[in-house]
Structure formats: structure tokens, C-alpha cells
């Protein structure tokens, strides 16, 4: 039985974003264009589409990217059902976020790639879709994924500037750093930090990276993990610590702890308590 399903979910975020998860069996899009930057992944089947006069066939794992105003259509490319995920991103918000990963902001940009392979970007798009549609999530995980998405786009454009470090720290950023340390158990958001520093959130990311060598999201995460590690030595329960330090759940904490120390919090604690 053929079926078509289209599920749109608007992100609860200061960055304008809507996620579409779609299944198409016998549906074809007419030619149209979006006001947003559209960035998606083909998950199953083949997606056949034309854009600005060129024909493309997108296979599972392939990336599709439509700039605002790009005229395109779309339909399943064979008899199999087509399944894909698409992010519709506010172009002005993304311009500022992509600019925060570069050495300076840009007045405008336009992506030249419409259809390509990028496993890193594929993973980020799917994870972003999951975070938007999940019933619960942490601000830290959501904003970090969004930043990594912008960072990957900047890398493909050739404008990404690696994180730096400077010995002289701006007093406003030190104030934000102190806020992180004092509120590490909370679900700290970029909006919270930019408000403390009295700097726009996108400019805050750029300045923080240039002075501390890490994004605010990475800095918070590392500090949380270090505090968890200290508490594990006192015999505290890993599941209790996940809640105490503002992780979405224990698996979220375990994943990031293992990336830093090679083992899970429970394994680390077991070795300490021998």
C-alpha cells in the first residue's frame, strides 16, 4: 500500500528552524522555492529532483542543500518509498551563526553545492532532527549540535577559523566564565551567557573561542564532566550525578564522559573504589 507522510516540527529555539520528516511513495513536489536555507539527508530510497536547471539523484546518506530562492522539485526516483529529513533554517540566523565560526562575520553567503556526500554533516542533520522532535533535551546539547552544524558548513565554504587562545581575557568573558562555574548544575544556555556578558550571542561565541580556545558549549561540557569525575571519587551514584549536573539523562553523561576518559563513569568509579 502506497503512503505519503509529512511531519513538520518547529524548534523551540532562538534560531529559527523547522524540521520535516517525510515518507513519499507516489507524491511529487511541483517546482517551488523556500525563504529558508534547506538542508537535508536522504535516508531510504532515491530522491530525484531538479534545481536551477540541473537534475540530481540523491541516494541514502546524500546531502541536499537549497539556498533561499533556489527553484526545485522532487519525487521518488524508483519504485521504493522515499524517506528523508530536512531542516529549514532561518538564513539570517544561520548567517550569524556560521559567521561566529569564522574569523569575522560575513554580510552574505551562498552555498555552491546542491547535492554531495558528507558523513559528518549527515550525522549532525539527523541528530539535530532528533533533538528538535524529542520530548525533552538539554539546551547545551541542542545548541552544541547547532553550532557544530554551522561549523561544518563553514568548513565546506572554506571560511572556518580554528579555535584560538589568548592569555589576556576580557572582563566580560571572565564574568561569563564565573557564571558557568557558579551555575554548572543548571541547564546553561547561550542566551544566559550572552546576557551575563552583555554581548550578542553570536559575537559572544566568536570572542569566547578566541580567548579560551573552546566554544562556550564545549567549555561547559568539559567543566561538567570534570565535576562529575570529582564526585565519582566520593562514591556518588552516576545516575544521580547526571541529574545533579544538568545532563539530559545518564546516557548523555556517559557518552561525553567516555569521550574524555575512555570509559564510562561507572567503570571509572569501580576502578577508583578497588
C-alpha positions as CSV (number, residue, x, y, z in Angstrom):
1,X,0.0,0.0,0.0
2,X,1.5,3.3,-1.0
3,X,1.5,6.2,1.5
4,X,2.9,9.6,2.0
5,X,3.6,11.2,5.3
6,X,4.9,14.7,6.1
7,X,5.6,15.7,9.7
8,X,6.7,19.3,10.4
9,X,8.0,20.3,13.9
10,X,9.0,23.8,14.8
11,X,12.0,24.1,17.0
12,X,11.7,25.8,20.4
13,X,14.8,27.9,19.8
14,X,16.0,31.4,19.3
15,X,17.4,30.1,16.0
16,X,14.6,29.8,13.5
17,X,14.2,26.2,12.5
18,X,11.6,23.8,11.3
19,X,12.2,20.0,10.8
20,X,10.5,17.9,8.2
21,X,10.5,14.1,8.4
22,X,8.9,12.8,5.2
23,X,8.0,9.5,3.5
24,X,6.9,9.6,-0.2
25,X,5.6,6.8,-2.3
26,X,3.6,8.4,-5.0
27,X,3.8,12.1,-4.4
28,X,5.8,14.6,-6.5
29,X,6.6,18.2,-5.5
30,X,5.8,20.9,-8.0
31,X,8.5,23.5,-8.7
32,X,8.8,25.7,-5.7
33,X,11.4,27.7,-3.6
34,X,11.9,28.4,0.1
35,X,12.7,31.5,2.0
36,X,14.8,29.4,4.4
37,X,18.1,27.6,3.9
38,X,17.0,24.0,3.4
39,X,19.5,21.3,4.4
40,X,18.5,17.6,4.3
41,X,19.5,13.9,4.2
42,X,18.1,11.1,2.1
43,X,17.5,8.2,4.5
44,X,15.9,5.5,2.3
45,X,15.1,5.1,-1.4
46,X,16.2,7.5,-4.1
47,X,15.2,11.2,-4.3
48,X,15.1,12.6,-7.8
49,X,14.9,16.4,-8.1
50,X,15.9,19.3,-10.3
51,X,17.3,22.5,-9.0
52,X,18.2,25.6,-11.1
53,X,18.1,23.6,-14.3
54,X,20.2,20.6,-13.1
55,X,18.9,17.1,-12.4
56,X,20.1,15.2,-9.3
57,X,19.5,11.7,-7.8
58,X,20.1,11.6,-4.1
59,X,20.8,8.2,-2.5
60,X,20.8,7.2,1.2
61,X,23.3,9.3,3.1
62,X,23.5,12.0,0.5
63,X,23.1,15.7,1.5
64,X,20.7,18.1,-0.3
65,X,21.1,21.8,0.1
66,X,18.9,24.6,-1.2
67,X,19.7,28.2,-0.8
68,X,16.8,30.6,-0.2
69,X,15.1,31.1,-3.6
70,X,16.6,28.0,-5.3
71,X,13.8,26.7,-7.5
72,X,13.5,22.9,-7.2
73,X,11.0,20.0,-7.3
74,X,11.3,16.4,-6.1
75,X,9.9,12.8,-6.3
76,X,10.8,9.2,-5.6
77,X,13.5,8.1,-8.0
78,X,12.3,4.4,-8.3
79,X,9.5,2.1,-7.1
80,X,10.8,2.2,-3.5
81,X,9.4,4.6,-0.9
82,X,11.5,7.6,-0.3
83,X,12.3,8.7,3.3
84,X,14.2,11.9,4.1
85,X,14.8,14.5,6.7
86,X,15.0,18.3,6.0
87,X,16.0,21.2,8.2
88,X,14.5,24.6,7.2
89,X,16.8,27.2,8.8
90,X,16.3,31.0,9.1
91,X,19.0,32.3,6.7
92,X,19.8,35.4,8.8
93,X,20.2,33.4,12.0
94,X,22.4,30.9,10.1
95,X,24.5,33.7,8.6
96,X,25.3,35.0,12.0
97,X,26.0,31.5,13.4
98,X,28.2,30.4,10.5
99,X,30.0,33.8,10.9
100,X,30.7,33.0,14.6
101,X,32.8,30.0,13.5
102,X,34.9,32.2,11.1
103,X,37.5,34.9,11.9
104,X,34.9,37.5,11.0
105,X,31.2,37.8,10.1
106,X,30.0,38.0,6.5
107,X,27.3,40.2,5.1
108,X,26.0,37.4,3.0
109,X,26.8,33.9,1.7
110,X,25.5,31.4,-0.8
111,X,26.4,27.8,-0.9
112,X,27.5,26.5,-4.3
113,X,26.9,22.8,-3.5
114,X,23.4,21.3,-4.0
115,X,24.0,17.6,-3.7
116,X,27.0,16.0,-2.1
117,X,28.3,13.4,0.4
118,X,29.4,14.4,3.9
119,X,29.2,11.9,6.7
120,X,29.8,14.4,9.4
121,X,27.1,16.7,8.1
122,X,24.8,13.8,7.7
123,X,25.2,12.8,11.3
124,X,24.7,16.4,12.5
125,X,21.5,16.8,10.5
126,X,19.9,13.6,11.8
127,X,21.0,14.4,15.3
128,X,19.5,17.9,15.0
129,X,16.2,16.4,13.8
130,X,16.2,14.0,16.7
131,X,16.8,16.8,19.3
132,X,14.1,19.0,17.8
133,X,11.5,16.2,17.8
134,X,12.5,14.7,21.2
135,X,10.1,15.2,24.1
136,X,13.0,16.5,26.2
137,X,16.5,17.8,25.7
138,X,19.2,20.0,27.3
139,X,19.9,23.4,25.9
140,X,23.6,22.6,26.0
141,X,23.3,19.5,23.7
142,X,20.9,21.3,21.3
143,X,23.0,24.4,21.0
144,X,26.2,22.5,20.6
145,X,24.8,20.4,17.8
146,X,23.5,23.6,16.1
147,X,27.0,25.2,16.4
148,X,28.7,22.1,15.0
149,X,26.3,22.2,12.1
150,X,27.2,25.8,11.3
151,X,30.9,24.9,11.8
152,X,30.7,22.1,9.3
153,X,29.0,24.4,6.7
154,X,31.8,27.0,7.3
155,X,34.4,24.3,6.8
156,X,32.9,23.4,3.4
157,X,32.8,27.1,2.5
158,X,36.5,27.4,3.4
159,X,35.9,30.2,6.0
160,X,36.2,28.3,9.3
161,X,38.7,29.7,11.8
162,X,40.1,27.2,14.3
163,X,39.6,27.9,18.0
164,X,42.4,30.1,19.5
165,X,43.6,31.0,23.0
166,X,44.9,34.2,24.5
167,X,46.4,35.0,27.9
168,X,44.6,38.3,28.2
169,X,41.0,37.7,29.0
170,X,38.2,40.2,28.5
171,X,36.5,41.1,31.8
172,X,33.0,40.4,30.4
173,X,34.0,36.9,29.3
174,X,35.6,36.3,32.7
175,X,32.2,37.2,34.2
176,X,30.5,34.7,31.9
177,X,33.1,32.1,32.9
178,X,32.4,32.7,36.6
179,X,28.7,32.3,35.9
180,X,29.4,28.9,34.3
181,X,31.3,27.8,37.4
182,X,28.7,29.1,39.8
183,X,25.8,27.5,37.9
184,X,27.3,24.3,36.5
185,X,24.4,22.2,37.8
186,X,22.0,24.2,35.7
187,X,21.0,23.8,32.0
188,X,23.0,26.8,30.9
189,X,22.1,28.3,27.5
190,X,23.9,30.6,25.2
191,X,21.3,33.2,25.8
192,X,22.1,33.0,29.6
193,X,25.8,33.6,28.9
194,X,25.4,36.4,26.3
195,X,23.0,38.2,28.8
196,X,25.6,38.0,31.6
197,X,28.3,39.3,29.3
198,X,26.0,41.8,27.7
199,X,27.2,40.7,24.2
200,X,25.1,39.4,21.3
201,X,25.1,35.6,21.4
202,X,26.8,35.2,18.0
203,X,29.6,37.7,18.9
204,X,29.9,36.0,22.3
205,X,30.7,32.7,20.6
206,X,33.4,34.2,18.5
207,X,35.0,36.1,21.4
208,X,34.8,33.1,23.7
209,X,36.5,30.9,21.2
210,X,39.3,33.4,20.5
211,X,40.1,33.8,24.2
212,X,39.5,30.4,25.8
213,X,40.2,28.1,22.8
214,X,36.8,26.4,23.1
215,X,33.3,27.2,22.3
216,X,31.1,28.0,25.3
217,X,29.2,24.7,24.8
218,X,32.5,22.7,24.9
219,X,33.7,24.7,27.9
220,X,30.5,24.0,29.9
221,X,30.5,20.3,28.9
222,X,34.2,19.8,29.9
223,X,33.6,21.5,33.3
224,X,30.5,19.4,33.9
225,X,32.4,16.2,33.1
226,X,35.3,17.3,35.4
227,X,32.9,17.9,38.3
228,X,31.3,14.6,37.7
229,X,34.7,12.9,37.8
230,X,35.5,14.6,41.1
231,X,32.1,13.5,42.6
232,X,32.6,9.9,41.4
233,X,35.6,9.7,43.8
234,X,33.3,10.3,46.7
235,X,31.1,7.3,45.8
236,X,28.1,9.3,44.4
237,X,25.8,7.4,42.1
238,X,26.4,8.1,38.4
239,X,22.7,8.3,37.7
240,X,22.3,10.9,40.5
241,X,25.2,12.9,39.2
242,X,23.7,13.0,35.7
243,X,20.7,14.7,37.1
244,X,22.7,16.9,39.6
245,X,24.9,18.3,36.9
246,X,22.1,19.1,34.4
247,X,22.6,16.3,31.8
248,X,19.5,15.3,29.8
249,X,19.9,11.7,31.1
250,X,22.6,9.2,32.3
251,X,23.3,8.0,28.7
252,X,24.0,11.6,27.7
253,X,26.5,12.0,30.5
254,X,28.0,8.5,29.9
255,X,28.6,9.3,26.2
256,X,30.5,12.5,26.9
257,X,32.4,11.1,29.9
258,X,33.7,8.2,27.8
259,X,34.8,10.5,25.0
260,X,37.0,12.3,27.6
261,X,38.3,9.4,29.7
262,X,37.8,6.3,27.5
263,X,35.5,4.5,30.0
264,X,32.0,5.1,31.5
265,X,31.5,6.9,34.8
266,X,30.5,3.6,36.4
267,X,33.7,1.9,35.2
268,X,35.8,4.8,36.3
269,X,34.2,4.7,39.8
270,X,34.7,1.0,40.1
271,X,38.4,1.3,39.4
272,X,38.8,4.1,42.0
273,X,37.0,2.0,44.6
274,X,39.0,-1.2,44.2
